[in-house]
Amino acid sequence: MMKPIVAIVGKPNVGKSTLFNRLVGDRVAIVEDTPGVTRDRIIADAEWQNHHFTLVDTGGIELKTNNTIKRQMRAQAEVAIDMADLILMIVDGREGMTAADEDVAGMLRRNSKKVVLAVNKLDSVKLESSLYEFYNLGLGDPIPISAEQGLGLGDLLDVVIEWTESIYNEDQEEDDSLKIAVVGKPNAGKSTLVNRLIGEERMIVSDIPGTTRDAIDTKVEHDGVEYTFIDTAGLRKKKKIYDDVERYSIIRAIAAIDRADVVLMLVDASAGITEQDAKIAGIAHNRFIPTIFLVNKWDAIEKDEKTVQKMTKDVRNTLSFMTYAPMLFISAKTGRRVDQIYKTIAYVVAQSEKRIPTSKFNEALVDFVAMKEPPSQNGRRLKIYYGSQTGIKPPTFVIFVNDGALMHFSYKRYLENKINETFDFDGTPFRLFIRDRKQEDE
């Protein structure tokens, strides 16, 4: 499901990155006292009360400046505002309202997006009186918080979730089609492939990298099944992203993957597999979405009897964390093997919906333990009681044990490998959770 996008904005040095780190639960953004440290947007997934959203951190907005870096930071923040579903404006309660805050608020009011106003650095009672002057910004009720101390964040997140949920409840319609996100680096042939799959010249196709600037949905029926192909803009290495429109496209690509049932990951055969390909594929992997590797432009390279073997080895080595993903060698331009894509999509979808009976799963667990004894620590040995499958898309398993702290990562990896080997989850990722049995009883 597509996650709402929330952009954190404000003038420099109001605590945006500190709040970002608090909300995503990790020190992702650089935090220093020097204004303007965050010079680029940083993106992470966040969750509150089982509601998920994508959070975008931005550099400080200064409207009245001739400084080149500050102007670039402002432009990037404007792009974040344009693509977000909700704006979270942060101001400094210790400093009080400033002309710069009024400038940012004026820009947000003209944008017509919903804005939630948070007054930061209110970590003592005597500072709370400064809250009320921020009503003058005309952005509704200001919410007092201290990102550094973690104060007031629950109230802030409640408001964020209330607004993002209402936006998505209004905008999203029922759609039972299979969502297929087409991703890859610029000029890998994504739009050409979608055109070939749907049988129409619906996308603009050119040899200029980055022609497709945003995610585009195209519906098509094939053999009685309705598909929605989401053609995304190419994802470039950070240092090669020169304009803000492409930065905007990166976030939309992530959002497109969040919506997808299957991801088609295009690899340019003429360029070979790269680290950037691994990063792009990792977005889908981290979201447990079935992925198909499509080595495109296979018609454009010179081949011998070892070419397929070498390319397969290169892809599998670089994307070693996705051994489950099928791989096809295609040419979107000529149509070579493109007909196999629909069959492969059907296969990975069926794999992601596979269910294993609880009795069979527990019989297998007994065998796994017999083949390799669970680890022990300080005289205590891990005991595996039982397990079951709790969900599909992706297949999800829970194993109950005496103490999850005794489950060494290497033994969990062993169990994952044995589950995959025994029940054949080729084509789809799956999840394995370890729980203490007492947690189930509570």
Buried (B, 14 or more C-beta within 10 A) or exposed (E): EBBBBBBBBBBBBBBBBBBBBBBBEEEBBEBEEEBBBBBBBBBBBBBBEEBBBBBBBBBBBBBEEEEEEBEBBBBBBBBBBEBBBBBBBBBBBBBEBEEBBBBBBEBBEEBEBBBBBBBBBBBEEEBEEBBEBBEEBEBEEBBBBBBBEEBBBEEBBBBBBEBBEEBBEEEEEEEEBBBBBBBBBBBBBBBBBBBBBBEEEBBEBEEEBBBBBBBBEBEBEBEEEEBBBBBBBBBBEEEEBEEBBBBBBBBBBBBBBBBBBBBBBBBBBEBBBBEBBBEBBBBBBEBBBBBBBBBBBBBEBEEEEEBEEEBBEBBBEBBEEBEBBBBBBBBBBEEBBBEBBBEBBBBBBEBBEBEBEEEEBBEBBEEBBEEEEBBEEEEEEBEBBBBBBEEBBBBBBBBBBBBBEBBBEEBBEBBBEBBBEBBEBBBBBBEBEBBBBEEEEE
